[in-house]
Amino acid sequence: MKLNLKRVLAVIKKEFSQIRRDKRTIAIIIMMPIMELLLFGYATSTSVEHIAAVVLNNDISAESNALLDSFTNSQYFDIDYSASSPDQVQELIDRGDAKVGIIIPPEYSSDIRSGRTAQIQLVIDGSDPTTAQTILSSAGAVVQSLSVEIVSQSMGAQMPQPLDLRSRVWYNPDMSSVYFNVPGLIGVILQTVTLMLTSFSIVRERERGTLEQLIVTPITKMELMIGKIIPYIILGFVDIVLALGLSIFWFKVPVSGSIALLLLFSVVFLFSALGMGLLISTVSKSQLQAMQLSMFMIMPNILLSGYMFPREAMSAPIYAISNFFPLTFFLDVLRGIILKGNGFGDLVFEFFVLLAFGAGFLLLSTLKFKKNIE
């Protein structure tokens, strides 16, 4: 069969002409590999540094200050908080403000001066096994290095091991990756399913020609948006109940906190996730474009939310960007309630942030939809 190059070139020209007219698809095609490269380059790191620490120093002395300086100089720990009681240490770790507590006993300096072994207690947030392992290994290295220094300053005097690091891992003592991954997976699945569902809702009406029928009815734009989102909230709620049941009864992940509170936060998160999908649907001209935009949003959500990689390992700009995704805060809620047993008081900030995301996406969707139909 003879190939007519003129006809082939005509088809190529026509195809490029169509591609050129679809500016949003071109933008996605160009931006997607750039975004993926930047995200994987800067966000996919398990090397955790500058871990937030709280200190309970019951022995204000030159020796205890030297110990804290050793932790800070290691670059692995940032002493962001100072506690006055063990309860305050627990409160800061419960809320996730600090990942590790360093507790120095009152007799620390006197033990060192008298040649006895001085104990240091380390309380670790084990809800993230990767960060917990880094804390254990880094703290061990810091204490070992300081012990060698103390021995070298003793001028050959016989003495036992100067420092004894006692570690306790909270919430996930075995540092099981299942306990960390399954709660996070619930959030990721919920985000992906709801985003894909609602991203087609408005654009599907437009492609079927039924959007004009809705426009001429007395229904307002906000009423239409709310009516579109509520059925998917119900479906998403069914999904969260099924996923939670599977986590508890199949993967044997114990829920330390209130299941009712977890379901309440799940509804609020669904509101924000579905609002994002609705916004995508209002700005898309076709279902294909809606799917492309959804995929464009799903990847950074998964990479930057803390599901796959510790947020503490991210650079400062990437860490800041991760705060613009509802999933980031919902993962804190899931792991906080399931692993730590957090109550509403510990998660009130996340509650209002998720609520603000949902309201913001719904408002933007309504405004954009109004612009599209005028």
C-alpha positions, 0 to 999 in steps of 0.5 A: 500500500502506497503511503501518501506523505501529503495526506499524512502531513495534512493530518499532522498539521490538523492534529497540531492545530487542535492541540494548539487550541487546547491551551490547558492540556498543553499547560498540563503536558508541559507542567506535569514532568517539571512538577514531578521532577521537582517534587521527587527531587525535593520531597522524596527524602527520608533523611530527617533533620531538625526534629522538633524537641522538647526539653525537661531539664531538671538539672540546670548546670554546665553539664546539662547545657553541654548535653543540650548543645550536643543535641543541637549541634548534631543538626538532627534536633531543634530544641523548640520547647522547654517543659516544666513537667512530664505532663507538659512534655506529653502534651506537646508530643500528643499534639505533634508539636514535638517529636521527641522529649529529652528529660534530664534528671536532677542528679545528672551533673552530680553523677557525672562529677562523682564518676557515676553513670548519668541517665538521660530519658528520651521519649519518642513519638513512634507514630512515624517509624522513619522519624522515630528510627532517626531519633533513636540512632541520632540521639544514640550517636550524640550521647556516645560522642559526649560519653567519649568526650567525658571519658577523655577529660577524666585524665585516665581515671577509671569510670563506668560508662558516663551516660546511659540513654533510656528510650521510650517509644510512645503510640507505636512501641514496635514502630510497625509500618502498618500502624503508620501506613494504614491510617495514611492510606485511608486518607489517600484513598478517600482523597483520590476517590472523591476528587475523581468523582466530583471532578466530572460532575459539572463538566459531565452536565456540560458535555451532555447538554443538560447544563443549560437546563439547570441554568434556566431553573430557579436554582441558585449557583450555591444551591447547585454546588451544594446539591452536587457535593452532598451525594458524594459526601454520603458516598465518601462517608460509606467509604470511610466506614468501610476503610476504617472497618477493614483497618481495625478488623483485617489489619488489626490497627487499634484505634486509641481515640474516639471513632465518632470524632474520627468520623466527624473529621472525615465528613469535614475532610470530605467537604474540602476534598469534594470542593477541590474536585468541584472546582476542577470540574467548573474550570474544565471544558471536557471530562478528559481535561478534568481527569488530567487536572485531577491527576495533576492534583493527586500526585502532589497531595500524596507526595507532600502530605506526609503519607510517603515521606516525612514532612520533616525531611522536606526543604523549607519551601516544599514544607510550606507548600504542603500546608496548602493541601487538605490531606496534610492536615487530615493525615495528622488527624487520622494518625492523631486519633488512631495512634495517639488517642487525640481528642478534639482539643488537640485537633481543633486547629486541623478542624478549622483548617479543613473547614476553611478549605471546604468553604474556600473551594465551594466559594471558588467553585460557585464564583467560577461557575457563575463566570462560565455560564454568563 
